[in-house]
Amino acid sequence: MPKHILKDPHLEARIYGARTVAAILIVTVLLGIILARYYALQIESYETYRTQSERNRVQLQPLPPKRGLIYDRNGILLADNRPSYILSIVAERVSDLDATLAELGQLVEITENDIERFQKKRPRTRPYEAVPLRFRLTEEERARLAVNRYRLPGVVVDAQLLRHYPHGELFSHALGYVGRINEREALELDETDYRGTFHVGKVGVEKYYEDILHGEVGYQNVETNAHGRVLRVLEQHAPQPGADLVLHLDYDVQRAATEALG
């Protein structure tokens, strides 16, 4: 004869009640974990994450000063500044630096010396600041970089004034020249005064009057998007240009002496 299974309503009710309590406990524990995490993020770590968010959104950029001009006794310009384009990299925006350097090497000429100078300057620069890699980009190189910019996060092309001597070597013995800041000079110069500046007087008048010609660096707070592109300037303190110099040298006399001596 077939056996009939009798249901026990009381047992089923106890089992159902136990499962309900277990489910409620699990949901309560999970909800407690979510609330605890929410509290940690929104209250305990609020200032930390807020600071990180602001740093990603707002950046402090140095504004290099315009170097003072040099004239002869009659007001003829002996040393001025001309715009030049610089290729730089912002380290914190680059996920793979070696791959980025290799990619840039396919677009513009980058020498071993350029990479060596770049690597030496990186440790002395804040992660959100641009480190120069190549100076004096040509129009063709700028065009190549502009076309491929979407593939190069963290790569920046900026214009900066570089020293120019309109009369060539005619006054080089007296004026000297301006060159890139080397490792020894970087340790000797005031980091705050030369932030954003890559050149310094090496010899002659350019070096002797460096403090007067250099000027005072400025800065600006800018708002950027996720790709690092500047959206707007929030605050700006303009740099103070260097003072101009008027020398006792005479252009006409110097030229005549040079032509006479051959």
Secondary structure, DSSP 8 states (H G I E B T S, - for coil): --------HHHHHHHHHHHHHHHHHHHHHHHHHHHHHHHIIIIITHHHHHHHHHHHHEEEEEE------EE-TTS-EEEEEEEEEEEEEEGGG-S-HHHHHHHHHHHS---HHHHHHHHHHGGGS-TTSEEEEE-S--HHHHHHHHHTGGG-TTEEEEEEEEEE-TTGGGGHHHH-EEEE--HHHHHHS-TTTTTT--EEEEEHHHHHTHHHHH-B-EEEEEEE-TT--EEEEEEEE--B----EE-S--HHHHHHHHHHH-
